[in-house]
Amino acid sequence: MLTQIPTHLIAGPLGAGKTSLLRHLLRHKPQHERWAVLINEFGQVGMDLALLSEPSAHDISLSEIPGGCLCCVNGLPFQVGLGRLLRRAKPDRVFIESSGLGHPLQLLQQLDEPPWQGVLALQPLIMVLDSPALAAGRPLADAQQQALSRAGLLVCNKAEQLSEADRQRLRETLEFANICFTEHGALTWQQLPQRAAGQMGAPQPEARPGPPMLPALWLHQANWISAHQLQQSPYSVGWRMSPLEQFRLVDLQRWLAKATWVRAKGVMHTDQGWKAFNLLPERPPSWQDSLWRQDNRVELISAELPPVGELEAGLRAAVQSQ
């Protein structure tokens, strides 16, 4: 029976660096522990699973609940998703990354109630913040602002962009909280706030299965799977494509430059290899080599209703000719 599993909730606004923090934590996992990570995203495609997955990952199980915030799907999808992950992974430690548009306090309350009481040893909330945005006076969403005082740790990310005066102002503004400044989410799990938990599972040397492989979905590589949320702002548009579909990187960059979005994520098979991007409008574009090979994935989140047909036509125009 699974009992008293240390469980860390990671929250924070869009673009603050939650995925970067998780990636750093996973790369420094103790060899004797099994970890499970439940990822929630606002969009429908499930980008962070691709951005975090690494074939070399050992004793790490990943799962995702796309299409909303966890607090809005506190019924069957969340209960089933977390339950399946725990049964499959039998973890020594759990991380839950909530959507940047979610409500951290509501989720904390849910995780502290049945059926998770006694199963999860809920640890203090971790809030990842965009420190340059805070220093510039940009307000947080109400749900994020309300959670600040309950956080066990405020991770002020992107600190390389701050002056010492900026850091001091943030220390004074956030004096009620335990804060740390990070670059690219570089934080070890030992630095996370932790309450006394039950006995950890004994070390297990055997290999654990990695994230499940997606089934073959493409009878023809030109058949794309669309996943959009167009009912209310913020909107999301996304596509999944066969891994055989290859894109010209320069045309992908032009396509992104022409589109209007507040967040853009993707893992794409390009003429320069597999590339991942995780972009914000005010930040310089950054593309990184990726080990993901299961499919192409791209998603845009926008404040205004996007021209879906025009966006897909532009993306298809970037496909490398066979």
Sequence and secondary structure as in RCSB ss.txt:
>XXXX:A:sequence
MLTQIPTHLIAGPLGAGKTSLLRHLLRHKPQHERWAVLINEFGQVGMDLALLSEPSAHDISLSEIPGGCLCCVNG
LPFQVGLGRLLRRAKPDRVFIESSGLGHPLQLLQQLDEPPWQGVLALQPLIMVLDSPALAAGRPLADAQQQALSR
AGLLVCNKAEQLSEADRQRLRETLEFANICFTEHGALTWQQLPQRAAGQMGAPQPEARPGPPMLPALWLHQANWI
SAHQLQQSPYSVGWRMSPLEQFRLVDLQRWLAKATWVRAKGVMHTDQGWKAFNLLPERPPSWQDSLWRQDNRVEL
ISAELPPVGELEAGLRAAVQSQ
>XXXX:A:secstr
    EEEEEEE  TTSSHHHHHHHHHHT  TT  EEEEEEESSSS HHHHHH  TT  SEEEEEEESS GGG TT
HHHHHHHHHHHHHH  SEEEEE  TTS HHHHHHHHTSTTSBTTEEE  EEEEEEHHHHHTT    HHHHHHGGG
EEEEEEE GGG  HHHHHHHHHHTTTS EEE STT   GGGS     S       S    S       SSTT  E
EEEE SSSSEEEEEEE TT  B HHHHHHHHHHS  SEEEEEEEETTEEEEEEE TTS   EEE    S EEEEE
EESS   HHHHHHHHHTTB   
